[in-house]
Amino acid sequence: MEDRAAKVGALFGARDSGCDLHAPNEGVSFSELRNTVVAMCGFVEEYAADFRSRGGTATAQ
């Protein structure tokens, strides 16, 4: 059975094996993560609106 903390550690936070800045069993503050995601979404929305207002278009390839 895989260690759940290892999975979370792989998804959140940096871990440098050379300096072990973050421990494998380090906790994740989900409220802090949520606040970060909300702020990033707000930035992307504002950036996209500004981009469109300047005549920019996005194309997927």
FIFI-921627 format. One record per residue: residue in three letters; z, y, x of N, C-alpha, C in turn. Coordinates in steps of 0.1 Angstrom, whole numbers, padded with zeros to 4 digits, always signed. Last residue first. Example, Ala and Ser with C-alpha at 12.3 -4.5 7.8 and 13.67 -1.06 7.14 Angstrom:
% FIFI-921627
SER+0071-0022+0128+0071-0011+0137+0079+0000+0129ALA+0078-0057+0132+0078-0045+0123+0078-0033+0132
***
This chain:
% FIFI-921627
GLN-0304+0244-0031-0315+0236-0024-0311+0222-0023ALA-0300+0271-0053-0295+0258-0048-0307+0251-0042THR-0298+0306-0050-0306+0294-0053-0300+0282-0046ALA-0288+0337-0062-0284+0325-0055-0293+0314-0059THR-0295+0371-0057-0296+0359-0065-0292+0347-0056GLY-0286+0406-0059-0286+0393-0052-0288+0382-0062GLY-0282+0431-0069-0295+0425-0071-0297+0412-0064ARG-0257+0441-0069-0266+0446-0058-0280+0439-0059SER-0245+0426-0088-0247+0441-0091-0257+0447-0080ARG-0242+0402-0075-0252+0403-0086-0255+0418-0089PHE-0222+0409-0057-0234+0403-0052-0245+0405-0063ASP-0201+0415-0075-0206+0426-0066-0220+0421-0061ALA-0197+0390-0087-0201+0402-0095-0207+0413-0086ALA-0189+0375-0064-0202+0372-0071-0206+0383-0080TYR-0165+0388-0057-0176+0388-0048-0189+0385-0055GLU-0150+0382-0080-0153+0396-0077-0165+0397-0067GLU-0149+0354-0078-0155+0361-0090-0159+0375-0087VAL-0137+0350-0053-0151+0346-0055-0157+0352-0068PHE-0111+0362-0059-0120+0367-0048-0135+0363-0051GLY-0102+0344-0079-0104+0358-0082-0113+0365-0072CYS-0101+0321-0063-0110+0321-0075-0113+0336-0079MET-0080+0328-0046-0094+0325-0040-0104+0326-0052ALA-0059+0330-0063-0063+0342-0056-0077+0340-0050VAL-0057+0303-0072-0060+0314-0082-0065+0326-0075VAL-0051+0291-0048-0063+0287-0055-0067+0298-0065THR-0026+0302-0043-0037+0304-0033-0050+0301-0040ASN-0011+0293-0064-0013+0307-0063-0024+0310-0053ARG-0012+0265-0059-0018+0270-0071-0020+0285-0070LEU+0003+0265-0035-0010+0260-0035-0018+0265-0047GLU+0028+0273-0045+0021+0281-0035+0006+0277-0034SER+0033+0252-0062+0032+0266-0068+0025+0275-0058PHE+0035+0231-0045+0024+0231-0054+0022+0245-0060SER+0042+0228-0013+0047+0236-0024+0035+0238-0034VAL+0046+0198+0003+0036+0207-0002+0042+0215-0014GLY+0064+0186+0032+0062+0188+0018+0052+0198+0015GLU+0057+0163+0058+0059+0177+0054+0056+0179+0039ASN+0052+0140+0071+0060+0139+0058+0064+0153+0053PRO+0038+0146+0094+0032+0138+0084+0039+0138+0070ALA+0043+0181+0103+0047+0167+0103+0040+0159+0092HIS+0023+0203+0121+0028+0199+0108+0031+0184+0108LEU+0019+0204+0148+0023+0216+0142+0029+0213+0128ASP+0013+0186+0170+0020+0182+0158+0027+0194+0151CYS-0003+0190+0191+0009+0197+0191+0018+0193+0179GLY-0023+0170+0189-0019+0175+0202-0006+0182+0202SER-0030+0166+0163-0022+0156+0169-0017+0160+0183ASP-0025+0189+0139-0031+0188+0152-0023+0177+0159ARG-0032+0196+0107-0023+0187+0115-0031+0185+0128ALA-0029+0218+0079-0036+0214+0092-0026+0205+0100GLY-0030+0212+0044-0024+0217+0056-0031+0211+0069PHE-0039+0185+0024-0033+0198+0025-0027+0201+0038LEU-0049+0159+0027-0056+0169+0019-0051+0183+0021ALA-0033+0145+0044-0047+0146+0048-0054+0156+0039GLY-0009+0147+0030-0010+0154+0043-0025+0155+0048VAL-0015+0131+0009-0013+0145+0007-0014+0152+0020LYS-0016+0106+0023-0028+0111+0016-0027+0126+0013ALA+0009+0105+0033-0002+0105+0043-0014+0111+0036ALA+0024+0102+0010+0026+0114+0018+0015+0116+0028ARG+0017+0076+0001+0012+0088-0006+0014+0101+0002ASP+0005+0051+0021+0016+0060+0020+0011+0073+0013GLU-0009+0022+0006-0010+0034+0014+0001+0043+0011MET+0000-0012+0009+0000+0000+0000+0000+0012+0009
***
